[in-house]
Amino acid sequence: MPVVYAAGMEMITVAPEAFAGRVVELIRAAAAAPLTLGLSTGRTPVPVYAALAAAGVVFAPGSFLFAPDEYVAPDPSHPGTNASFFARHWPAPPLPPVAVPRCDTADADAEMQRFCAEIDRRGGIDLLLLGIGENGHICFNEPGTPPDAPCRAALLTEQTRAQARSLWQEPPVWGMTLGIPQIMAARHAVLLATGEAKRAVLTAALRGPVGAEVPASYLQRHPRLTVITDLTV
Ligand code: GLP
């Protein structure tokens, strides 16, 4: 029986060794015009970012690159912050730098609203690269997040904090994140998932009921979603 996905969803299944190259080509095509590009963190996109500069991808002048989430933490240079992630994994220069919400803000709600207003001022998100947490989160929209949850400070689940322990002795309790409407308003959303550990949650996100239990399931309603994965779900 053919697998029926949501309207507007394109599924690209690749061999693990072809994953980074496939995502790089998608970014290369989009970067020919000025691009407002959201770049997720986590292990999944690391090979993509490593390959980008070597592949000679050039961003059109006027492009704006940003991280869609960050931890709330006092020290931006701590190895666990997303600011540090991009310092380690993003080849800038030659690529443009990635703007990251300020982790050491005194008011994370206000900081994330300011950050999202800046994205709006630039005409909204053209391309948004998303990962998926094993609990179904997208950015830091954790299970239980309603579909109208805005750009904000968000409490992290114990599962997400546990996953962060490789970089944090005591992972932050709060994160800052794009909201669900901002994710849904991206002109093109790209969900990246690799490795067996993501099979169950990717299946739930793409084929299960749409709802707060698995926030990534909201993407079934996205008007233009591309899934790039080495899994068959
Ligand atoms: C973190 C990030 C998400 C990311 C997710 C998946 O919690 N906030 O943006 O998508 O982890 O990470 P990984 O690719 O390491 O599984």
Boltz pocket constraint, residues with backbone or C-beta under 6 A from the ligand:
constraints:
  - pocket:
      binder: B
      contacts: [[A, 40], [A, 41], [A, 42], [A, 43], [A, 44], [A, 45], [A, 69], [A, 130], [A, 131], [A, 132], [A, 133], [A, 134], [A, 137], [A, 138], [A, 139], [A, 140], [A, 160]]
      max_distance: 6.0
